[in-house]
Amino acid sequence: MRILLTGGSGRLGTELRALLPGVVAPPSSELDVTQALQVLDVAERLRPKVIVHAAAYTNVVRAEKERSACWAVNVDGTRHVAAAANAVGAKLVHISTDYVFSGEKGTYREADTPGPVANYYALTKLVAEESARIAQNRLIIRTSFRPREFIHPVAYSDMYTSQEYVDILAPQLILAILHVGDISTELLHIAAERKSVYELARRRHPDVGEGTRVQAGVTLPADVSLDSEQWRQLSALWTAPEPA
């Protein structure tokens, strides 16, 4: 199964490339998702069966000032990739985020209505999901991950999430990608258990300081934890380890 990966040099893309031998992941100089003709040309040349769209603008704070750049990558880029998937008959696997939810209640299921979003980054990712639906054959995966190390001096104890470190979460995403032909739903949550960002940070940075969301410099949702029960049931069919 030929797989084309966008965002191969990013945080998630790097992990996916290490776990998917043979995946084709052109650098951004060759596959700039903001350039529609370039995306189409690469797809037509490679003729992949699956396109995993992991390229994204992810700096939540900077997105408030760099709105055009954020929109170009997250929204226009997704539209271009979805159109290219249609052109070559590929299935699109679009990587989305828990930030599409308001954060008012947490433990969100796939059937829950997203929004209203808390910040501009979240807005672009919510619109990106609609752009991904241009693809006739698609799977949208909502997930949330951190780098292998928690690099910040402070973590928020009043923000709840189902994030996991990327090296732990990536194998779950690989499992979904390899079995994408067996997944009939178009939307899946793949994440870990509910916890505060502070609790997550202490697992790999025991000395991290405790802070609150007001210190972020941008509006952050209170609880965007995801319910991954549907994924747990599916992954059990393929004897995968469940998210922690």
JOBEL-V638319 format. One record per residue. N is the residue number from 1. RES is the residue in one small letter. PHI is phi in whole degrees, -180 to 180 (999 if undefined). OMEGA is omega as a letter, one per 30 degrees, with the letter a starting at -180 (* if undefined). D_CENTER is the distance of its C-alpha to the mean C-alpha in Angstrom with 1 decimal. Layout:
N&RES&PHI&OMEGA&D_CENTER  N&RES&PHI&OMEGA&D_CENTER
This chain:
1&m&999&l&21.7  2&r&-77&a&20.7  3&i&-120&l&17.0  4&l&-104&a&15.9  5&l&-117&l&12.9  6&t&-94&l&11.9  7&g&69&a&11.0  8&g&-66&l&12.9  9&s&-95&a&14.4  10&g&-80&a&11.4  11&r&-58&l&10.5  12&l&-76&a&8.2  13&g&-57&l&10.3  14&t&-61&l&13.4  15&e&-67&a&12.8  16&l&-65&l&12.1  17&r&-62&a&15.2  18&a&-69&a&17.3  19&l&-101&a&16.7  20&l&-122&l&17.1  21&p&-57&l&20.5  22&g&92&l&21.4  23&v&-63&l&18.0  24&v&-98&a&18.6  25&a&-133&a&16.5  26&p&-62&l&18.7  27&p&-66&a&18.7  28&s&-62&l&17.9  29&s&-66&l&21.6  30&e&-104&a&21.7  31&l&-137&l&18.5  32&d&-93&a&17.9  33&v&-65&l&15.5  34&t&-79&a&17.6  35&q&-107&a&20.6  36&a&-59&a&20.9  37&l&-67&l&23.9  38&q&-67&l&22.5  39&v&-61&l&19.4  40&l&-64&a&21.9  41&d&-63&l&24.3  42&v&-64&a&22.0  43&a&-64&a&20.9  44&e&-70&l&24.6  45&r&-74&a&25.7  46&l&-92&l&23.5  47&r&51&a&23.4  48&p&-72&l&20.3  49&k&-84&a&20.0  50&v&-135&l&16.2  51&i&-115&l&13.8  52&v&-96&a&10.3  53&h&-99&a&8.7  54&a&-107&l&6.5  55&a&-67&a&8.8  56&a&-163&l&8.3  57&y&-90&a&10.7  58&t&-121&a&9.5  59&n&-81&a&13.1  60&v&-64&a&13.6  61&v&-70&a&17.3  62&r&-66&a&18.1  63&a&-59&l&16.4  64&e&-64&l&19.3  65&k&-101&a&21.7  66&e&-104&a&19.9  67&r&-65&a&19.0  68&s&-64&l&20.0  69&a&-65&l&17.9  70&c&-63&l&14.7  71&w&-65&a&15.6  72&a&-59&a&16.6  73&v&-77&a&13.4  74&n&-75&a&10.9  75&v&-97&a&13.5  76&d&-61&l&16.1  77&g&-61&l&14.0  78&t&-66&l&12.1  79&r&-62&a&15.6  80&h&-65&a&17.1  81&v&-67&l&14.8  82&a&-63&l&15.4  83&a&-65&l&19.1  84&a&-66&l&19.3  85&a&-61&l&18.0  86&n&-63&a&20.8  87&a&-63&a&23.3  88&v&-110&l&23.1  89&g&71&a&22.4  90&a&-92&l&19.1  91&k&-90&l&16.4  92&l&-93&l&13.1  93&v&-110&a&9.9  94&h&-100&l&7.3  95&i&-89&l&3.5  96&s&-111&a&3.8  97&t&-142&l&4.9  98&d&-71&a&8.3  99&y&-68&l&9.9  100&v&-69&l&10.9  101&f&-97&a&13.6  102&s&-71&a&16.8  103&g&87&a&17.0  104&e&-79&a&20.6  105&k&-131&l&20.6  106&g&78&a&17.6  107&t&50&a&17.1  108&y&-75&l&15.5  109&r&-98&a&15.9  110&e&-59&a&14.5  111&a&-80&a&17.8  112&d&-70&a&17.7  113&t&-75&l&17.9  114&p&-74&l&15.2  115&g&76&f&16.6  116&p&-68&a&18.7  117&v&-81&a&16.1  118&a&-92&a&17.2  119&n&-154&a&16.6  120&y&-69&l&16.1  121&y&-55&a&12.5  122&a&-62&l&11.7  123&l&-60&a&14.1  124&t&-65&l&12.5  125&k&-73&l&9.1  126&l&-69&l&11.5  127&v&-66&l&13.6  128&a&-61&l&11.0  129&e&-61&l&10.6  130&e&-67&l&14.4  131&s&-64&l&14.4  132&a&-64&a&12.5  133&r&-73&l&15.3  134&i&-63&l&17.7  135&a&-65&a&17.0  136&q&-70&l&19.6  137&n&-124&a&18.0  138&r&-150&l&14.3  139&l&-138&l&11.7  140&i&-101&a&8.8  141&i&-110&l&6.6  142&r&-91&a&5.8  143&t&-152&l&5.1  144&s&-160&a&6.3  145&f&-147&l&8.0  146&r&-116&l&11.0  147&p&-60&l&13.0  148&r&-58&l&15.7  149&e&-120&l&18.1  150&f&-82&a&18.1  151&i&-95&a&19.6  152&h&-92&a&20.6  153&p&-75&a&24.2  154&v&-131&l&23.4  155&a&-129&a&20.9  156&y&-89&l&21.0  157&s&-88&l&22.8  158&d&-108&l&22.5  159&m&-123&a&18.7  160&y&-108&a&17.4  161&t&-154&l&14.0  162&s&-119&l&12.8  163&q&-60&l&11.0  164&e&-144&l&12.0  165&y&-69&a&12.8  166&v&-61&a&10.7  167&d&-71&l&13.9  168&i&-85&a&14.2  169&l&-80&a&10.8  170&a&-54&l&10.6  171&p&-60&l&13.7  172&q&-66&l&12.4  173&l&-66&l&9.7  174&i&-60&l&12.7  175&l&-59&l&14.8  176&a&-65&a&12.9  177&i&-64&a&13.0  178&l&-68&l&16.6  179&h&-108&a&17.6  180&v&-61&l&15.8  181&g&-69&l&19.3  182&d&-97&a&20.2  183&i&-100&a&17.5  184&s&-88&l&19.2  185&t&-74&l&16.9  186&e&-101&a&14.5  187&l&-144&a&12.1  188&l&-139&l&11.1  189&h&-101&l&10.0  190&i&-127&a&9.5  191&a&-157&a&10.3  192&a&-104&a&13.6  193&e&-81&l&16.6  194&r&-74&l&17.3  195&k&-166&l&18.7  196&s&-80&l&19.2  197&v&-60&l&17.4  198&y&-63&l&20.9  199&e&-62&l&21.3  200&l&-64&a&18.1  201&a&-61&a&19.4  202&r&-66&l&22.8  203&r&-65&a&21.8  204&r&-123&l&21.6  205&h&-141&a&23.4  206&p&-58&a&26.3  207&d&-96&a&28.0  208&v&-61&l&25.2  209&g&-78&l&26.7  210&e&-96&l&26.0  211&g&-136&l&25.2  212&t&-129&a&24.1  213&r&-63&a&21.7  214&v&-65&l&24.6  215&q&-82&a&24.5  216&a&-74&a&21.1  217&g&84&l&22.6  218&v&-155&l&20.1  219&t&-70&l&19.8  220&l&-118&l&17.2  221&p&-72&a&16.8  222&a&-77&a&19.0  223&d&-152&l&17.1  224&v&-112&l&13.7  225&s&-60&a&13.9  226&l&-112&l&12.7  227&d&-88&a&15.3  228&s&-108&a&14.2  229&e&-60&l&17.8  230&q&-60&l&17.2  231&w&-68&l&15.0  232&r&-59&l&17.7  233&q&-67&l&20.4  234&l&-66&a&18.9  235&s&-65&l&18.1  236&a&-63&l&21.7  237&l&-66&a&23.0  238&w&-112&l&21.9  239&t&50&l&23.1  240&a&-88&l&19.8  241&p&-68&l&19.8  242&e&-78&l&18.3  243&p&-58&a&15.7  244&a&-60&*&18.1
